[in-house]
């Protein structure tokens, strides 16, 4: 397994992975293509041979960052892919001087909440009806 910064040519693969995860952000190929052009974006991808199998995306400004989207191909879950992606992302953000990172997670996405807690994130608050009729939990951590 390889973990590398994502490149523009992976936008379609990233969108395909995202489409297979019900709680992912729903950017689609155009969303990934646009995000990959952003100078403030940090996007890591996991590759198994020639196949992209997961990603994690964040944006940063000054010493703060926000995780915006993350997903792993269902065939590769429970193998440490997401944990390795998170480690790569956090190291890349720390190298850019980021000290605080936040994210929103669907209040019913219990596996993601548990994963974020294992990565050291804590619940900071709740955003009512952030996902239409569903709430989001705001989580964060210091680097």
N, C-alpha and C positions, 0 to 999 in steps of 0.2 A: 504494500500500500504506500502510495506517495501522497504528500500533502504540499501543495504549491499554491501560490497566488493564482486566482482564476484569470483567464484571458478572454477577450471579446469572442473568440471563436467557440467558446463553451456556452454561450448564452442559451442555445437551443437545448443542450444537455441539462443545464441547470433548471430550465423551465420544465423539462420532462420529469426530473426528480421531484421538483416542487409540486407538480400536478398529482403526484402519487401520495402526497401527505395532506390529510384533510385540514390540518391547522396551519399550514404554511401560508405565507403572505399573499399568494396569488398574483405575483408580478407578471408571469408569462415571459415569453422570449423577449418582447420589446422592453419590458421592465428591466430585465437583466442586462440587455444591451445598453440601455440608458445608464444604469447604475455602474456598469463597468467603465463608463467614460468619465465618471465623477472623480475628480482628484482627491476628494475627501473620503472616498469609499475604500474599504479594505475587505476584500472577498477572498476567502480561501476555499480551495476545492480538494476533495479526496479523489484519488484515481486508483483504480485496481486494473493494472495493465493499461489498456487503451480506453477504458470506460470510466467516466466520471460517476462517482457513487454518492457524493455528498458535498455540502457546501455550508458556509456560514458567512454572513454579510454584516458589516457595520459601517457606520459613518462616524467621523471624528471631527472635532473643531477644538482648537486650543488643547486643554487637558481633559476634555470630556468626550465620551463616545456613546453610541447607542447601537445595540444589536438590532438589526431590522428584519432578518430572515435567516432561517436555517432549516435544513432538511437532509435526511439520509435516505437513499433508496431502501425500500422495505426489505429487500433481499440482503442488505448489509447492516441492518440494525442489530443491536446487542453484540457488536464486535469491537467496540471502542472507537469507532470512526468519529462519532460526534464529539467524544471527549478529546480526541487528538486534534480535531478541527478547532475546538474551543481553545486548547492550549496554544496552537499556532496563532490564532487570532489575538489572544491576550498578550502574547509575546510581541507580536507585530505592533499592537497598540501601545504597549509600554515603551517600545523602542521609539515611538513617535511622541512620547511625553504624556500620554494619556494617564490620568490618575483615577478617574471615576468612570464607570460604565453602567448603563441602564438598559432596560428592555421592557417591552410589554409582552405578556403571555396570556393567552385565552384562559379564562378562569376555569374552564372545564378540561384543559389540556394537562392532565395530571402527570403523564410521563415527562413532558417538557419541564414542568415545575420541579419535579424531583431531580431531573438532570441539572437544571440551573442551581438548585440548592447544593447539589454535590460539587458544583464548580465554585461554590462560595457566595452565590447571590442570595440576598434576603429580600423578603417582601417589604416594599416601602409604602405601598398604598394600593388603592383600587380605583380604576377608571370605569365608572358606570356606563353601560351600553356602548363601550368602545368598539365592539364588533357587532354593530347592529343592536340586537336585543341582548347580547351577551357582554358581560363585564370582562375587563382585562385586569390582571395584576401587574403593577409596576414593581419591577425588581431591580436591584442594583448591588454593586460592590465597588470597593476601592482596590486599585491595583498596587 
